[in-house]
Amino acid sequence: MLPAVKAPRRLSAASIKPHIPIDRTMVLLAFAFAAAWSVTGAMAAHLPRILEAAEQPPCRQCRPAR
């Protein structure tokens, strides 16, 4: 029912992927973006509670009427 499996061909020198060195600048840039993303997420998660603990309203429109 299934076709016969052919023997695997050897890889030629042209089909092997070339070695590409990792650029240090790109790694540092990726780390900087990841760190900024993590800090932004943490601030978005915790800043409203910190402001409420400091008795600050979350926004100008949400201030209670005096």
Phi and psi in radians as a Rosetta constraint file:
Dihedral C 1 N 2 CA 2 C 2 CIRCULARHARMONIC -1.598 0.35
Dihedral N 2 CA 2 C 2 N 3 CIRCULARHARMONIC 2.534 0.35
Dihedral C 2 N 3 CA 3 C 3 CIRCULARHARMONIC -1.213 0.35
Dihedral N 3 CA 3 C 3 N 4 CIRCULARHARMONIC 2.712 0.35
Dihedral C 3 N 4 CA 4 C 4 CIRCULARHARMONIC -1.185 0.35
Dihedral N 4 CA 4 C 4 N 5 CIRCULARHARMONIC 2.517 0.35
Dihedral C 4 N 5 CA 5 C 5 CIRCULARHARMONIC -1.509 0.35
Dihedral N 5 CA 5 C 5 N 6 CIRCULARHARMONIC 2.241 0.35
Dihedral C 5 N 6 CA 6 C 6 CIRCULARHARMONIC -1.402 0.35
Dihedral N 6 CA 6 C 6 N 7 CIRCULARHARMONIC 2.688 0.35
Dihedral C 6 N 7 CA 7 C 7 CIRCULARHARMONIC -1.151 0.35
Dihedral N 7 CA 7 C 7 N 8 CIRCULARHARMONIC 2.464 0.35
Dihedral C 7 N 8 CA 8 C 8 CIRCULARHARMONIC -1.143 0.35
Dihedral N 8 CA 8 C 8 N 9 CIRCULARHARMONIC 2.469 0.35
Dihedral C 8 N 9 CA 9 C 9 CIRCULARHARMONIC -1.461 0.35
Dihedral N 9 CA 9 C 9 N 10 CIRCULARHARMONIC 2.632 0.35
Dihedral C 9 N 10 CA 10 C 10 CIRCULARHARMONIC -1.323 0.35
Dihedral N 10 CA 10 C 10 N 11 CIRCULARHARMONIC 2.544 0.35
Dihedral C 10 N 11 CA 11 C 11 CIRCULARHARMONIC -1.333 0.35
Dihedral N 11 CA 11 C 11 N 12 CIRCULARHARMONIC 2.336 0.35
Dihedral C 11 N 12 CA 12 C 12 CIRCULARHARMONIC -1.476 0.35
Dihedral N 12 CA 12 C 12 N 13 CIRCULARHARMONIC 2.904 0.35
Dihedral C 12 N 13 CA 13 C 13 CIRCULARHARMONIC -1.129 0.35
Dihedral N 13 CA 13 C 13 N 14 CIRCULARHARMONIC -0.493 0.35
Dihedral C 13 N 14 CA 14 C 14 CIRCULARHARMONIC -1.315 0.35
Dihedral N 14 CA 14 C 14 N 15 CIRCULARHARMONIC -0.470 0.35
Dihedral C 14 N 15 CA 15 C 15 CIRCULARHARMONIC -1.541 0.35
Dihedral N 15 CA 15 C 15 N 16 CIRCULARHARMONIC -0.114 0.35
Dihedral C 15 N 16 CA 16 C 16 CIRCULARHARMONIC -1.350 0.35
Dihedral N 16 CA 16 C 16 N 17 CIRCULARHARMONIC 2.364 0.35
Dihedral C 16 N 17 CA 17 C 17 CIRCULARHARMONIC -1.200 0.35
Dihedral N 17 CA 17 C 17 N 18 CIRCULARHARMONIC 2.426 0.35
Dihedral C 17 N 18 CA 18 C 18 CIRCULARHARMONIC -1.282 0.35
Dihedral N 18 CA 18 C 18 N 19 CIRCULARHARMONIC 2.694 0.35
Dihedral C 18 N 19 CA 19 C 19 CIRCULARHARMONIC -1.337 0.35
Dihedral N 19 CA 19 C 19 N 20 CIRCULARHARMONIC 2.132 0.35
Dihedral C 19 N 20 CA 20 C 20 CIRCULARHARMONIC -1.952 0.35
Dihedral N 20 CA 20 C 20 N 21 CIRCULARHARMONIC 2.020 0.35
Dihedral C 20 N 21 CA 21 C 21 CIRCULARHARMONIC -1.215 0.35
Dihedral N 21 CA 21 C 21 N 22 CIRCULARHARMONIC 2.590 0.35
Dihedral C 21 N 22 CA 22 C 22 CIRCULARHARMONIC -1.407 0.35
Dihedral N 22 CA 22 C 22 N 23 CIRCULARHARMONIC 2.236 0.35
Dihedral C 22 N 23 CA 23 C 23 CIRCULARHARMONIC -1.439 0.35
Dihedral N 23 CA 23 C 23 N 24 CIRCULARHARMONIC 2.203 0.35
Dihedral C 23 N 24 CA 24 C 24 CIRCULARHARMONIC -1.085 0.35
Dihedral N 24 CA 24 C 24 N 25 CIRCULARHARMONIC -0.657 0.35
Dihedral C 24 N 25 CA 25 C 25 CIRCULARHARMONIC -1.090 0.35
Dihedral N 25 CA 25 C 25 N 26 CIRCULARHARMONIC -0.720 0.35
Dihedral C 25 N 26 CA 26 C 26 CIRCULARHARMONIC -1.187 0.35
Dihedral N 26 CA 26 C 26 N 27 CIRCULARHARMONIC -0.636 0.35
Dihedral C 26 N 27 CA 27 C 27 CIRCULARHARMONIC -1.156 0.35
Dihedral N 27 CA 27 C 27 N 28 CIRCULARHARMONIC -0.755 0.35
Dihedral C 27 N 28 CA 28 C 28 CIRCULARHARMONIC -1.141 0.35
Dihedral N 28 CA 28 C 28 N 29 CIRCULARHARMONIC -0.675 0.35
Dihedral C 28 N 29 CA 29 C 29 CIRCULARHARMONIC -1.140 0.35
Dihedral N 29 CA 29 C 29 N 30 CIRCULARHARMONIC -0.732 0.35
Dihedral C 29 N 30 CA 30 C 30 CIRCULARHARMONIC -1.101 0.35
Dihedral N 30 CA 30 C 30 N 31 CIRCULARHARMONIC -0.722 0.35
Dihedral C 30 N 31 CA 31 C 31 CIRCULARHARMONIC -1.115 0.35
Dihedral N 31 CA 31 C 31 N 32 CIRCULARHARMONIC -0.714 0.35
Dihedral C 31 N 32 CA 32 C 32 CIRCULARHARMONIC -1.099 0.35
Dihedral N 32 CA 32 C 32 N 33 CIRCULARHARMONIC -0.763 0.35
Dihedral C 32 N 33 CA 33 C 33 CIRCULARHARMONIC -1.152 0.35
Dihedral N 33 CA 33 C 33 N 34 CIRCULARHARMONIC -0.703 0.35
Dihedral C 33 N 34 CA 34 C 34 CIRCULARHARMONIC -1.147 0.35
Dihedral N 34 CA 34 C 34 N 35 CIRCULARHARMONIC -0.709 0.35
Dihedral C 34 N 35 CA 35 C 35 CIRCULARHARMONIC -1.146 0.35
Dihedral N 35 CA 35 C 35 N 36 CIRCULARHARMONIC -0.735 0.35
Dihedral C 35 N 36 CA 36 C 36 CIRCULARHARMONIC -1.117 0.35
Dihedral N 36 CA 36 C 36 N 37 CIRCULARHARMONIC -0.677 0.35
Dihedral C 36 N 37 CA 37 C 37 CIRCULARHARMONIC -1.131 0.35
Dihedral N 37 CA 37 C 37 N 38 CIRCULARHARMONIC -0.729 0.35
Dihedral C 37 N 38 CA 38 C 38 CIRCULARHARMONIC -1.142 0.35
Dihedral N 38 CA 38 C 38 N 39 CIRCULARHARMONIC -0.773 0.35
Dihedral C 38 N 39 CA 39 C 39 CIRCULARHARMONIC -1.152 0.35
Dihedral N 39 CA 39 C 39 N 40 CIRCULARHARMONIC -0.706 0.35
Dihedral C 39 N 40 CA 40 C 40 CIRCULARHARMONIC -1.093 0.35
Dihedral N 40 CA 40 C 40 N 41 CIRCULARHARMONIC -0.747 0.35
Dihedral C 40 N 41 CA 41 C 41 CIRCULARHARMONIC -1.125 0.35
Dihedral N 41 CA 41 C 41 N 42 CIRCULARHARMONIC -0.705 0.35
Dihedral C 41 N 42 CA 42 C 42 CIRCULARHARMONIC -1.164 0.35
Dihedral N 42 CA 42 C 42 N 43 CIRCULARHARMONIC -0.711 0.35
Dihedral C 42 N 43 CA 43 C 43 CIRCULARHARMONIC -1.136 0.35
Dihedral N 43 CA 43 C 43 N 44 CIRCULARHARMONIC -0.714 0.35
Dihedral C 43 N 44 CA 44 C 44 CIRCULARHARMONIC -1.127 0.35
Dihedral N 44 CA 44 C 44 N 45 CIRCULARHARMONIC -0.566 0.35
Dihedral C 44 N 45 CA 45 C 45 CIRCULARHARMONIC -1.378 0.35
Dihedral N 45 CA 45 C 45 N 46 CIRCULARHARMONIC -0.631 0.35
Dihedral C 45 N 46 CA 46 C 46 CIRCULARHARMONIC -1.859 0.35
Dihedral N 46 CA 46 C 46 N 47 CIRCULARHARMONIC -0.363 0.35
Dihedral C 46 N 47 CA 47 C 47 CIRCULARHARMONIC -1.092 0.35
Dihedral N 47 CA 47 C 47 N 48 CIRCULARHARMONIC -0.712 0.35
Dihedral C 47 N 48 CA 48 C 48 CIRCULARHARMONIC -1.030 0.35
Dihedral N 48 CA 48 C 48 N 49 CIRCULARHARMONIC -0.713 0.35
Dihedral C 48 N 49 CA 49 C 49 CIRCULARHARMONIC -1.187 0.35
Dihedral N 49 CA 49 C 49 N 50 CIRCULARHARMONIC -0.655 0.35
Dihedral C 49 N 50 CA 50 C 50 CIRCULARHARMONIC -1.127 0.35
Dihedral N 50 CA 50 C 50 N 51 CIRCULARHARMONIC -0.724 0.35
Dihedral C 50 N 51 CA 51 C 51 CIRCULARHARMONIC -1.149 0.35
Dihedral N 51 CA 51 C 51 N 52 CIRCULARHARMONIC -0.694 0.35
Dihedral C 51 N 52 CA 52 C 52 CIRCULARHARMONIC -1.131 0.35
Dihedral N 52 CA 52 C 52 N 53 CIRCULARHARMONIC -0.665 0.35
Dihedral C 52 N 53 CA 53 C 53 CIRCULARHARMONIC -1.144 0.35
Dihedral N 53 CA 53 C 53 N 54 CIRCULARHARMONIC -0.510 0.35
Dihedral C 53 N 54 CA 54 C 54 CIRCULARHARMONIC -1.531 0.35
Dihedral N 54 CA 54 C 54 N 55 CIRCULARHARMONIC 0.169 0.35
Dihedral C 54 N 55 CA 55 C 55 CIRCULARHARMONIC 1.037 0.35
Dihedral N 55 CA 55 C 55 N 56 CIRCULARHARMONIC 0.648 0.35
Dihedral C 55 N 56 CA 56 C 56 CIRCULARHARMONIC -1.797 0.35
Dihedral N 56 CA 56 C 56 N 57 CIRCULARHARMONIC 2.385 0.35
Dihedral C 56 N 57 CA 57 C 57 CIRCULARHARMONIC -1.219 0.35
Dihedral N 57 CA 57 C 57 N 58 CIRCULARHARMONIC 2.663 0.35
Dihedral C 57 N 58 CA 58 C 58 CIRCULARHARMONIC -1.149 0.35
Dihedral N 58 CA 58 C 58 N 59 CIRCULARHARMONIC -0.460 0.35
Dihedral C 58 N 59 CA 59 C 59 CIRCULARHARMONIC -2.724 0.35
Dihedral N 59 CA 59 C 59 N 60 CIRCULARHARMONIC 2.917 0.35
Dihedral C 59 N 60 CA 60 C 60 CIRCULARHARMONIC -1.131 0.35
Dihedral N 60 CA 60 C 60 N 61 CIRCULARHARMONIC -0.682 0.35
Dihedral C 60 N 61 CA 61 C 61 CIRCULARHARMONIC -1.242 0.35
Dihedral N 61 CA 61 C 61 N 62 CIRCULARHARMONIC -0.293 0.35
Dihedral C 61 N 62 CA 62 C 62 CIRCULARHARMONIC -1.665 0.35
Dihedral N 62 CA 62 C 62 N 63 CIRCULARHARMONIC 0.078 0.35
Dihedral C 62 N 63 CA 63 C 63 CIRCULARHARMONIC -1.168 0.35
Dihedral N 63 CA 63 C 63 N 64 CIRCULARHARMONIC 2.445 0.35
Dihedral C 63 N 64 CA 64 C 64 CIRCULARHARMONIC -1.224 0.35
Dihedral N 64 CA 64 C 64 N 65 CIRCULARHARMONIC 2.601 0.35
Dihedral C 64 N 65 CA 65 C 65 CIRCULARHARMONIC -1.209 0.35
Dihedral N 65 CA 65 C 65 N 66 CIRCULARHARMONIC 2.437 0.35
